Amino acid sequence: MAVDGELSPREAERVESHLAACWACRVRKQEIETTIGEFVRFQRQNFDLRIPASDGPRALLKAQLGQRVEAERASRLQWHRAVSWRFGGALVAAILALAMGGWLGLRYFQRHPSRPLDVSVPNPSLTPGATVLLSQRELCRETSANNKAVPVALQRRVFDEYGIRTAEPRAYEVDYLITPALGGADDIHNLWPQSSSATVWNAQVKDALEDHLRNLVCQGDLDLATAQREIATNWIEAYKKYFHTDRPVAGLRD
Amino acid sequence: MTDVPNESDALVVAAAAGQRHSSASAVEERVIALFDELRIPLLRYLAGFPLTLQDSEDVIQEVFLALFQYLRRGKSHQNVRGWLFRAAHNLALKKNLRSRREIQNAGPLIAVEELLADPSPSPEVQLAFNQTQQRLLSVVRALPEQNRWCLYLRAEGLRYREIAEVLDISLGSVSLYLERSLAHIARAAER
């Protein structure tokens, strides 16, 4: 406890005066300090280097906290509405307005069936990206790193998260943000509905980027964590950066 | 293992100043700042549990969401770092129980600790992974749970009293477990 500074000042003073007179005790104290230092160094060296970057987990936490804050706001709003029940006239007017709005909205949607949104880049709060723990060597050892088919139930959850309920299912393809070929995880936070209607920044263009980044990583020209971070942050910007172009190269557009 | 001023201390100062009922967005910002500061120390501590890295990340997410709720309720937060380690410890124990049940159905998982024993780490790690460290690793892994947890918490800079609170044990036990752990490690280093 003395080595760790856990004694009271009086006790610490007594220990210090004893140490000043005891050579063997000083050696022992030194040994303990060396052992602690050795352990801390060992733990940092062997563990910290292998922890994935915090971007993904941080974005996930932010998204979840954002949802909680929204939920709090919504419940406060509900409370205010409950209070306003006392004002009957205002309430009736509000109900009438809501009913009218709802009816008009329904008519609008009947006339204008929802069209698929052109989703080229995922929503970072819903799809921050998620990775499995793999070293560069383990990743590149895998020769068949094709994307696995996403289970239908998981696809439904992805559509649900993105609020896509009425569009044609074929209008989207549920895709990995960080491809498994770059260590992407089979996780809802790594999946997003990529619009099939995108004609410029489409799935084939993203596939080309994924192949290129994997080659760079496996040749040792690019750090795996950097590749994962860049594709998760904005794959279109990553494409522009690594292909040195503002437009997809010929042959990848529909 | 020196104590440096950090975000968790800033939170304590804010509490002392009487800012008990912060707005949701202010609390959110603090929680994110604490996450940035303490995610890696918490992951290192959770390496003392037989959990996968993904499970450990899940535990940490749950811990910080719980912290958000805790602070939003205007509760006392005199030692937020100790609170986080304690919450992570309890959730890891629960998660471990669940994982054990799932493992029986889904086959073995790779625990975070296995990472330390990975025979093919990156070149930098491989270079540093000398014989002494191999011995240290096997000694640490063979330590009884309580001894190992005490050691990991101390390595993260928690004081004896904080460790006692996290593990819900006496101060004397913390001292005893740490002494035993250090003796084992010292013997491994001497060989």
Interface residues (C-beta under 8 A of the other chain):
Chain A: M1 D4 E6 E31 I32 T34 T35 I36 E38 F39 V40 F42 Q43 Q45 N46 F47 D48 L49 R50 I51 P52 S54 P57 R58 L60 L61 K62 Q64 L65 G66 R68 V69 E72 R73 V132 L133 S135 Q136 R137 E138 A185
Chain B: M1 A24 S25 E28 V31 I32 F35 D36 R39 I40 L43 R44 A47 L53 Q54 E57 I60 Q61 F64 L65 F68 Q69 R72 I110 L115 L116 D118 S120 P121 S122 E124 V125 A128 F129 T132 Q133 L136 L137 V140 L151 Y152 R154 A155 R159 Y160 S175 L178 L182 I185 A186 A189
